[in-house]
Amino acid sequence: FPRCSVSQVPVAEGKSVQQTVELLTRKLELLGAEKQGTFCVDCETYHTAASTISSQGQTGKLMYVMHNSEYPLSCFALFENGPCLIADANFDILMVKLKGFFQNAKANKIESRGTRYQYCDFLVKVGTVTMGPSARGISVEVEYCPCVIANDCWNLLMEFMQSFMGNHTPGIPSVFSTKHDSIYSPADTMVQYMELFNKIRKQQQVPVAGIR
């Protein structure tokens, strides 16, 4: 069972993204959660260069290069339906040198920024997800910090999330349906952010007020 959940919260009816974020954080503060700085998770999309596809007859693949302020010395490279590589921060320089093989789809850069909250053993991050200048949605990450071997903490996570997310409390993240070991890894969190960002990208044609 996971010790960390990353999910999207819909914009409240008649409210903006920012107003909905404020509603969520107000509920957390009323519970007694305390602000512990800020956070940022970003994601850049790379696609297989056209020359590589034509010369090797391969189908094009997407790779997502991500950063998380919680792990400032690391860079995460995730492939579609594939592994997650954890590298040091110099990986970004390597991607520039690999531009003949992978090209940056700059218009697809997406990130979530917001405030970190600590409540007892829980770490909560409520973020505004943006693409370019536009707010596209809201992310909520909840982590139960003491749990390394994630055995029984999902029920605790669910109970806590329901206290401020109500009907929008998520189910068990899909990344854990295929995990055979139970040891938590930062990659588990990053896969969840990748899935959330891809979901929001697909919704980008929908007006934000219409996201339910």
N, C-alpha and C positions, 0 to 999 in steps of 0.2 A: 504494500500500500504506500502511496506517495506521502512525503512529508511537506510537499510544496504544491500549491495550486495556482495556475495563472489563467485568468478568465476575462471575458469581456462583459461589461455591464452596459445595458442599453441606456440611451439618453432618456431621462424622465420626461413624461408627456408635458409639453408646454415649456420645457426648460432647455437651456443651452448645455453644451458639453461642460463648460466651466461651472455652471450652476449645479449640475448633477454631481460633479467632483466635489463641490463644496458640501452638498447634502451628505455624501458618503463620509467625508472627513469629519463633518460635524457629529455624525453618529459615532464614529470611532472615538472622538474626543469625549463625548458624553459617557462612553463606556469606561473611560479612564486611560485611553491610549495616549502616549506622549510622542511628540515629534522628535525624530532622530536624524535630522538632515534631509538630503534629497537623493534622488537616484536617477539614472538614465540607462535605458537599454536601446541600442540602435541596431539597424539591420540594413546592409547593402546587398543588392542582388547582382550576381554575375551570371552571364550565360555563356555557353560554349561558343567560341569564336567561329564565324561562318567558314573561315578557311580550314579550321580543324575538322569541321563536320564534312565538308566537301572532299578533303584529301584523304580522310580516314573512313569515310562512309558511316560515321557514328551519328546516332540521334542526339539532338541537342539536350544538354542537361543544365539545370539551374543549381547554383551554389549560393548559399547565404552566408555572408561574413558578418558576424555579430560581436558586439561589445556590451559588457555589463559593468556598471560602476562598482558593483559589489565585488568584482574580480578584476581590478584595474591592471594587473600585469598579464592578463590573458586575452586571447582572441579566439573566437569560436567559429569554425567553418562547418556548416551543415549542408549536406546534399539532400536533394529530394529523395524521400523514401530510403535514405542511406545513413551512413555513420555520421557522428559528430566528432570532428577533430578539435582538440584543445591545444592551442599553440601559444607562444609568447606574443607580446605586442608587436614584434617586428614582422609578423605575418602580413600586415598591411603593405609593407614595403615589397615583400615577395609577390603579392598579387599584382603590383605595378609591373614587375619584371615578367609576369606571366600573361601580360595583356594580349600576346599572340594566341593564347589558348582560352583565356577567360576575359570577357569584356564586361565592364561595369555598366549596368543599366541605371544610370544616375537618377533618372526621373522616378525610380522606384524606391529611393531611400525612405525609410520609415523609422520612427523612434517613439519611445514612450518616456516621458519625464514627469516627475511628481515628487511627492513627499513620502519619506519613510516614517512609519510609526512603530513603536514598541508597545506591546501590551502583554504583560507577564512574559510567557515564553514564546509569544507569537511576534513575528515581524511582518508588517503589512505595508505594501507599497501601492498607492493609488496614483495612477498616471494618466496623463492626457496623451493620446496617440496622435501624432501628426505626420502628414506627408506634405513636404514643402511648407507653405505658410498656413495650411488648413488643418484644423482639428478634425480628426476622422472618427474618434471613438474614445472609450475609457477602458483601461486595463486595471485589474486588481490582482496582485500577487500576495498570497498568504503563506507564510512558512512557519512550521513548528520547529523551532531551533534545536531543542535538546535531542531530537530523534535522528540518529545516524542510520541504524538498521530500522527501516520504516516498516514496522509490523502492525501496530494497532493505532497509529496516530491519525488515520483518515477520519475516524468517528469524531475525534477531538477537533480536527480541522473543520469538519462539516458543521458541528455544533457552534463553533466560534464564528464561522462565516455567516451562518444563518442569523446571528445576532445583529449584523449590520447590513447584510446583503438581501435578507429576506427570500423572496421568491426567485431571485436571480442567483442563488447559491448553485455553483456548478456541480456536476457529477465527477467521478474519478477521471482524470485526464487520460486521453487515449494512448499516450506514450507508455503508460504502465500496463496496458493490456497485453503487450508482447514482451514485457520485461520478465526474465526468469529469475534474476537475482533480486534481492530486496535492499541492496545498498544504495543509498541516495547519492546522486552525482549532480554537480552544477549543470552538466549537459542535459539532464532531465528538465531543468527549468528553462534552458535555452530552446529546447525543442518545443516546449509549450508556447514560448513567446513567438517562435517562428510560425507555428500554426495559427496563433491569434493574429499576427501581422498579415498573413496570407488571407485569412478570413476577412479582415478589414479592407485589404486591397481590393478584394472582389466586390465589396460593398461600396467602393468609392464613387460609383456612378449614382448611388442613392443619396438623396439629400440627408444630411446628418439628422435633421429633425424627424426623418422618417424611419430611422433605425429603431427597431423594436426588439 
